[in-house]
């Protein structure tokens, strides 16, 4: 009798589980259908609006487009695009193996979400007509008024400039993910991507490159020291504060699980950086050549400076240290590469490499868990590079720039200090507010069990490796 009762209870439980599973499946299908309908409707309506307001021009009757410049920026765009998956490999190798796919996915998904945001309205907010020196207008939404003819003073199609800048927008929020590696909910991260690009990246890009107030006071940033690295570094600090430390931080050993993967990612980042910096000249000219040379010299001197200090401090130079120094040198030279001499690029790389080594080595006294040293390298390197641009910049390299402190002008140095402080404050406090809102909506961290299980399984249901490593 008891056995029959148990069998009936088991059958009832199985039927209930089956019924619950069926209901959940139906709910998910309905969500997918609703999402698809809304997405398609948005693009159809937007496309119709854009069609009515866009002036089309024959491909065979374009104003002057320089073919060499166009080819150069197309190649540069490809190189910058590759930096985001390269970052995924770079970060992926430095986390524990149970989090490698979750870490890769955080960079990978940025290529999808940010690209669409940039098309819908992001480009317009960053580079549209100025509103109060703060934000762009909506003249360029969904490529409205963004055609194949060059803008005034440009030699490349406007749409090419649009997609070149898109790749910067994709990379920047992906950089932040190294600070909160191994503990951020994926669905909350998706919301973070949308809000951060909309309310932090786009306004800051407008301030610096789109005719906003930083450009008006004379602040300069050739390829992203303020907009990319300082913004991501300040946001990383906000994320560390709001999310807290990883479980076991400082009590458990958390070494990189695959430095070979990290090295591959770093090498692709280095190659991509030539498109990032030299491409920012927007022309295949002498300035692009200078930026190219300065990029290599900044990276090389950062590499040597980090390894030298590490050897003196620890007694052994490490591959991870060399990669960190290279990255620090690349970050430091980014805002300055189109304004300084090659000799100054070496000095900037050395100073940045040494300062970043000190900050990352002794970050423990600050008690935040910057998992992959985003603050110590991107934030710190961006600050050092931006300030030193105000010291070493010269019109002998770029007539459109300004002389720095070394060449007798205090104006640029003061503008760089103001721009740097403003970028840090805006990104930091804006990110704090965004994270506070997300925390109220969906929470920020995975559960303790999910963190112990790893993001690969808990967030994505898959493993990176089948064999033990």
C-alpha positions in Angstrom: 0.0 0.0 0.0 2.7 2.5 1.0 4.6 1.6 -2.2 1.5 2.5 -4.3 1.1 5.8 -2.5 4.7 6.7 -3.1 4.4 5.8 -6.8 1.3 8.0 -7.0 3.1 10.9 -5.3 6.1 10.5 -7.6 3.9 10.5 -10.7 2.1 13.6 -9.4 5.4 15.4 -8.9 6.7 14.4 -12.3 3.4 15.6 -14.0 3.7 18.9 -12.1 7.3 19.3 -13.2 6.3 18.5 -16.7 3.5 21.0 -16.6 5.7 23.7 -15.1 8.3 23.1 -17.8 5.7 23.3 -20.5 4.4 26.6 -19.1 7.9 28.1 -18.9 8.6 27.0 -22.5 5.4 28.6 -23.7 6.2 31.8 -21.8 9.7 32.0 -23.3 8.3 31.4 -26.8 5.8 34.3 -26.2 8.7 36.5 -25.1 10.7 35.7 -28.2 7.7 36.4 -30.4 7.0 39.8 -28.7 10.7 40.7 -28.8 10.9 39.9 -32.5 7.8 41.8 -33.4 8.9 44.9 -31.5 12.4 44.7 -33.0 11.1 44.4 -36.6 8.5 47.1 -36.1 11.1 49.5 -34.8 13.3 49.0 -37.8 10.5 49.2 -40.3 9.1 52.4 -38.8 12.6 53.9 -38.4 13.5 52.9 -42.0 10.4 54.5 -43.4 11.1 57.7 -41.5 14.7 57.7 -42.6 13.8 57.0 -46.3 11.6 60.1 -46.4 14.2 62.4 -44.9 17.4 61.1 -46.5 18.8 62.6 -49.7 20.1 59.8 -51.8 23.0 60.4 -54.2 24.2 58.4 -57.1 27.2 56.2 -56.4 28.7 57.4 -59.7 28.2 61.1 -59.0 29.8 61.5 -55.6 31.7 64.6 -54.5 35.5 64.1 -54.2 36.3 60.9 -52.3 40.0 60.1 -51.9 40.4 56.4 -52.7 43.6 56.0 -50.8 42.2 57.6 -47.7 39.0 55.6 -48.0 40.9 52.3 -48.3 43.1 53.3 -45.4 40.2 54.0 -43.1 38.4 50.8 -44.2 41.5 48.8 -43.1 41.7 50.8 -39.9 38.1 50.1 -39.1 38.7 46.4 -39.6 41.7 46.6 -37.2 39.7 48.4 -34.5 36.8 46.0 -34.8 39.2 43.1 -34.2 40.3 44.7 -30.9 37.0 43.8 -29.2 37.4 40.0 -29.8 41.1 40.4 -29.0 40.1 41.9 -25.7 37.8 38.9 -25.1 40.8 36.6 -25.5 43.0 38.9 -23.4 40.6 39.0 -20.5 39.4 35.4 -21.0 42.9 34.0 -20.4 43.3 35.9 -17.1 40.2 34.6 -15.4 39.6 31.2 -13.8 38.7 28.5 -16.3 35.1 28.3 -15.0 34.5 31.9 -16.1 36.3 32.1 -19.5 33.2 31.9 -21.7 31.3 34.3 -19.5 34.2 36.8 -19.8 34.5 36.3 -23.6 30.7 36.8 -24.0 30.8 40.2 -22.2 33.1 41.6 -24.9 31.5 39.6 -27.8 27.9 40.8 -27.1 29.1 44.4 -27.1 29.7 44.1 -30.8 26.1 43.3 -31.3 24.3 45.6 -28.9 26.5 48.7 -29.3 26.5 48.4 -33.1 22.7 48.6 -33.2 22.6 51.5 -30.6 25.2 53.4 -32.7 23.1 53.0 -35.8 19.8 53.9 -34.1 20.8 57.0 -32.2 24.3 56.7 -30.7 26.2 58.3 -33.6 23.7 61.1 -33.7 24.1 61.9 -30.0 27.9 61.9 -30.3 28.4 63.6 -33.7 25.1 65.3 -34.5 24.6 69.0 -34.4 25.6 70.5 -31.0 23.0 71.2 -28.3 24.4 73.4 -25.6 28.0 72.0 -26.0 26.7 68.9 -24.1 25.1 66.5 -26.6 24.4 66.0 -30.3 20.9 66.4 -31.8 19.0 63.7 -33.7 20.0 64.7 -37.3 21.8 61.5 -37.8 19.5 58.9 -36.3 19.4 55.6 -38.3 21.9 57.1 -40.8 19.5 60.0 -41.7 21.6 62.6 -43.5 24.6 60.3 -43.3 25.4 59.4 -46.9 28.3 58.3 -49.0 29.6 61.8 -49.7 32.3 63.2 -47.4 31.6 65.8 -44.7 33.0 69.2 -45.2 36.8 69.1 -44.9 36.9 65.3 -45.2 38.0 63.0 -48.0 36.2 59.8 -46.9 32.5 58.9 -47.1 30.5 60.0 -44.1 29.2 56.5 -43.6 32.8 55.2 -43.3 33.5 57.7 -40.6 30.3 56.5 -38.9 31.4 52.9 -38.8 35.0 53.7 -37.9 33.7 55.5 -34.8 31.2 52.6 -34.1 34.2 50.3 -33.4 35.5 52.7 -30.7 32.0 52.7 -29.1 31.9 48.9 -29.2 35.3 48.5 -27.5 35.0 51.0 -24.7 32.3 49.3 -22.5 34.0 46.0 -23.2 37.1 47.3 -21.5 35.1 47.9 -18.3 34.2 44.2 -18.0 37.7 43.4 -16.7 36.9 45.2 -13.4 33.9 43.1 -12.5 35.0 39.8 -14.0 33.5 36.6 -12.6 30.6 38.2 -10.7 28.2 40.3 -12.9 24.7 38.9 -13.9 24.6 38.7 -17.7 21.1 40.1 -18.1 22.0 43.0 -15.9 25.2 43.5 -18.0 23.1 43.8 -21.1 21.1 46.7 -19.5 24.4 48.2 -18.4 25.7 48.2 -21.9 22.7 50.1 -23.3 22.6 52.7 -20.5 26.3 53.3 -20.3 26.8 53.8 -24.0 23.8 56.0 -24.2 24.3 58.2 -21.2 28.1 58.1 -20.7 30.0 57.3 -23.9 27.9 59.3 -26.4 27.9 62.6 -24.4 31.6 62.3 -23.6 32.4 61.6 -27.3 30.5 64.7 -28.2 32.3 66.8 -25.6 35.7 65.8 -27.1 35.2 65.0 -30.7 31.7 66.2 -31.7 32.1 69.9 -31.0 31.2 69.9 -27.3 32.6 71.9 -24.5 35.9 70.1 -24.0 36.9 70.8 -27.6 35.8 74.4 -27.1 38.2 75.0 -24.1 41.1 73.5 -26.1 41.2 70.0 -24.7 42.6 67.4 -27.2 42.5 63.7 -27.5 43.8 62.2 -30.7 42.5 58.7 -30.4 40.7 58.0 -27.1 42.6 58.8 -24.0 39.7 60.7 -22.5 36.7 59.1 -24.3 37.9 55.5 -24.2 40.4 54.8 -21.5 39.7 57.4 -18.8 36.0 56.8 -19.2 36.3 53.0 -18.9 38.8 53.3 -16.0 36.5 55.6 -14.0 33.5 53.4 -14.7 35.6 50.4 -13.7 36.2 52.0 -10.2 32.4 52.6 -9.9 31.7 49.0 -10.7 34.2 47.7 -8.2 32.6 49.8 -5.5 29.0 48.9 -6.4 29.5 45.1 -7.0 32.0 44.5 -4.2 34.8 41.9 -4.2 34.7 38.4 -5.6 34.0 35.6 -3.1 37.4 34.5 -1.8 39.3 37.6 -2.9 42.6 37.8 -1.0 41.9 34.5 0.8 41.9 32.2 -2.3 44.5 32.0 -5.0 43.0 33.2 -8.3 45.8 33.0 -10.9 45.1 33.4 -14.7 44.1 30.1 -16.1 45.7 30.5 -19.6 48.3 33.1 -20.2 48.9 31.8 -23.7 45.3 32.9 -24.6 46.0 36.3 -23.0 49.2 36.7 -25.0 47.4 35.9 -28.3 44.7 38.5 -27.3 47.4 41.1 -26.5 49.2 40.7 -29.8 45.9 41.2 -31.7 45.2 44.3 -29.5 48.7 45.7 -30.4 48.1 45.2 -34.1 44.6 46.6 -33.9 45.9 49.7 -32.0 47.7 50.8 -35.2 44.2 51.2 -36.8 42.9 52.8 -33.6 45.6 55.5 -33.5 46.9 55.9 -37.0 43.4 55.6 -38.4 42.3 58.6 -36.2 44.2 60.8 -38.6 41.3 60.0 -41.0 43.7 60.2 -43.9 46.6 58.2 -45.3 49.1 61.1 -44.7 52.2 62.1 -42.8 50.2 62.5 -39.5 49.0 58.9 -39.7 52.6 57.8 -40.2 53.7 59.8 -37.1 50.8 58.3 -35.0 51.8 54.8 -36.3 55.4 55.2 -35.2 54.5 56.8 -31.9 52.1 53.8 -31.2 54.9 51.3 -31.6 57.4 53.3 -29.6 54.9 53.9 -26.8 54.1 50.2 -26.6 57.7 49.2 -26.7 58.9 51.6 -24.0 56.0 50.7 -21.8 56.9 47.0 -22.1 60.6 47.7 -21.2 59.7 50.1 -18.4 57.3 47.6 -16.7 59.7 44.7 -17.0 62.6 46.8 -15.7 60.7 47.9 -12.6 59.3 44.4 -12.1 62.8 42.9 -12.2 64.1 45.4 -9.7 61.1 44.9 -7.4 60.5 41.1 -7.7 63.8 39.8 -9.1 62.1 38.1 -12.1 60.5 39.6 -15.3 57.1 37.9 -16.1 55.2 37.5 -19.4 52.1 38.8 -17.7 54.1 41.9 -16.6 55.4 42.4 -20.1 51.9 42.2 -21.5 50.6 44.7 -18.9 53.5 47.1 -19.6 52.8 46.9 -23.4 49.1 47.7 -22.8 50.0 50.5 -20.4 52.3 52.1 -23.1 49.6 51.8 -25.7 47.0 53.4 -23.5 49.4 56.2 -22.5 50.3 57.2 -26.0 46.8 57.0 -27.4 45.7 60.6 -26.6 49.1 62.0 -27.6 50.1 59.9 -30.7 49.1 62.6 -33.2 50.6 65.5 -31.3 54.0 64.5 -30.1 57.4 63.6 -31.4 58.7 60.0 -31.4 61.1 60.9 -28.6 58.3 62.2 -26.5 56.3 59.0 -27.3 59.1 56.9 -25.7 59.1 59.2 -22.6 55.3 58.9 -22.3 55.5 55.1 -22.6 58.2 54.8 -19.9 56.4 57.1 -17.5 53.1 55.4 -18.1 54.5 51.9 -17.7 56.2 52.7 -14.4 53.2 54.5 -12.9 50.8 51.7 -13.9 53.1 49.1 -12.4 53.1 50.9 -9.1 49.3 51.3 -9.1 48.5 47.7 -10.0 51.2 46.3 -7.6 49.9 48.2 -4.6 46.2 48.3 -5.4 45.6 46.1 -2.4 45.8 49.1 0.0 42.7 50.5 -1.7 40.7 47.3 -0.9 38.8 47.2 -4.2 38.7 44.1 -6.4 39.8 45.4 -9.9 39.9 41.8 -11.2 41.9 42.4 -14.4 43.5 45.8 -13.6 41.2 48.1 -15.7 41.7 50.9 -13.2 45.4 50.4 -12.9 46.1 50.3 -16.6 43.3 51.9 -18.6 42.3 54.4 -16.1 45.7 55.3 -14.8 47.4 55.1 -18.2 44.7 57.3 -19.8 45.1 59.9 -17.1 48.9 59.9 -17.4 48.7 60.1 -21.2 46.2 62.9 -21.2 48.2 65.0 -18.8 51.5 64.4 -20.6 49.8 65.4 -23.9 49.5 68.8 -22.3 53.3 68.7 -21.7 54.7 67.3 -24.9 52.3 68.3 -27.7 53.8 70.5 -30.4 52.4 72.2 -33.6 55.6 71.0 -35.4 53.9 67.5 -35.5 50.3 68.6 -35.8 49.6 72.2 -36.9 45.9 71.7 -35.9 47.0 71.0 -32.3 48.5 73.3 -29.7 51.9 73.6 -28.1 52.2 72.0 -24.7 54.1 73.0 -21.5 57.4 71.9 -22.8 57.1 74.3 -25.7 56.1 77.3 -23.5 52.3 77.1 -23.4 50.3 76.6 -20.2 46.9 76.8 -22.0 46.9 73.3 -23.3 48.2 71.8 -20.1 45.4 73.6 -18.1 42.8 72.4 -20.6 44.1 68.8 -20.3 43.9 68.9 -16.5 40.3 70.2 -16.6 39.3 67.7 -19.3 40.8 64.8 -17.4 39.1 65.7 -14.1 35.7 66.3 -15.9 35.9 63.0 -17.7 36.7 61.0 -14.6 33.9 62.7 -12.6 31.3 62.3 -15.3 32.0 58.7 -16.0 32.4 57.7 -12.3 29.3 59.3 -10.9 27.2 58.6 -14.0 28.2 54.9 -13.8 27.3 54.8 -10.1 23.9 56.1 -10.9 23.4 53.6 -13.7 24.4 50.7 -11.5 22.1 51.9 -8.7 19.2 51.8 -11.1 20.1 48.4 -12.5 20.5 47.0 -9.0 16.9 48.1 -8.2 15.6 46.5 -11.4 17.4 43.2 -11.7 20.3 43.1 -9.2 24.0 43.3 -10.2 25.7 40.2 -8.9 25.1 36.5 -9.5 24.2 34.5 -6.4 27.0 33.1 -4.2 26.2 29.6 -5.6 26.4 30.8 -9.2 29.7 32.6 -8.5 31.2 29.4 -7.1 29.8 27.4 -10.0 31.2 29.8 -12.5 29.6 32.2 -15.1 30.1 29.7 -17.9 27.6 27.2 -16.4 25.4 29.6 -14.4 24.9 32.2 -17.0 25.4 30.4 -20.3 25.1 26.7 -19.7 28.3 25.6 -21.3 31.9 24.7 -20.6 35.0 26.1 -22.3 37.0 23.0 -21.8 36.2 19.3 -22.0 39.6 18.2 -20.6 41.1 19.1 -17.3 43.7 21.9 -17.4 
